[in-house]
Amino acid sequence: MTDNKVLFTKEMQKDYTILIPMMAPIHFQLLRNVLVHSRYNVELLENTGPSVVEQGLKYVHNDTCYPALLVIGQMIDALKSGKYDVHKTALIITQTGGGCRASNYIYLLRKALKKADLGFVPVISLNLSGLDSQPGFKLSLSMLQKMLCALVYGDLLMDLTNQVRPYEVTSGTADQLCQHWIDDLSRQFDRRQGLSISDMKRNMRDIVMSYAAIEREKRDLVKVGIVGEIYIKYSPLGNNSLEKFLAEQQCEVKLPGMMGFMLYCVYNGVEDVKLYGGGFVKKQLMSFVYSLVLKLEKMTIDAIRTYSDFEVPGSFPEMKAGAEQIIGLGAKMGEGWLLTGEMVELNKAGFKNIICTQPFGCLPNHIVGKGMIRKIREQDPDCNIVAIDYDPSATQVNQENRIKLMLSIARENMKKAETDTASIPVPEAE
């Protein structure tokens, strides 16, 4: 033990199980498989229920942001479940290194483990900033390449599944196809395939065409976009299975991709040099990574446009341009201007009904999310946005009732639009 930190050693890699908290199910299955193929014994946590929140409240200060409370609560709940040998188990958590309190989750987790008499459990930091290194866990260039590709494929699968699921003739077809591609891509990664530009273009073509082949029927559904703090936006545990609830309410759901968040983080490195000055090497490196990821995003967009009639997602530069009309690009704490840009882009794409998921204790997201709603509505009065708070004291019934109210307004707007369209006179043929 060094500075009260239990190290994850190379010897532990052989027989320890590493637990990962769940966030975005499609992306995280792919990421988990990358780690498994790199000879780490990894398991995604899917334990939910009141006990997770109870453990979080017991071992984390209740003024801490809700995602930290849930992630730490889920991990301690799993360790106490009896499913794992706690002396052969390690935990892994992401660490951004930025100003967001997420950088401190790892220290909150270690403090909580000590309080729960589990201080001997090693905690691994997953980051690209060189923080909190561990001798038994290293991110190789090969792993980083696979993880980047996993995020790209994950975005494509998530977007197409959400576009097909509400309209499929045979229920469950889109989800089954999604799982097929998760398994297939994971096997390709293990063989070091599916990673080159040519392989990715081929896979993207095949993925898009396989979704386009699913039999669908036209339905008049309310289109709803989801934005917010990254964990609450994607995690069923964090947002009380919001996507499932919206599906039950006969909605088509759209979630911005994780590549947008990655591009946002990389672009901020470029913007920092522009705003505050900085080294030439840093700017060149960030610009190179930005160009590379932007190329992968364009490949995804081109595949959807070329091989299907699906709605094509907006590009990151388009989203950035939309955000700049509302907020300065220097506002980059937490999700920063990206959150505002996602709302503008969703509205532009026809998803005028937007749920802004707000975790308790996350001041930056209240500013760039809830705080920007009025300015967005000034641009488009038809934009129907509701901010929903998620915290231990917020009841799911109250959250869902507020969403149902938003959906009732959305349906009224749909009827009004249909009436207005029907009342437009048709020119007589000469």
Summary of the structure (lengths in Angstrom):
residues: 430
radius of gyration: 22.2
end to end distance: 88.6
largest distance: 88.6
contacts: 1380
relative contact order: 0.10
helix: 57%
strand: 12%
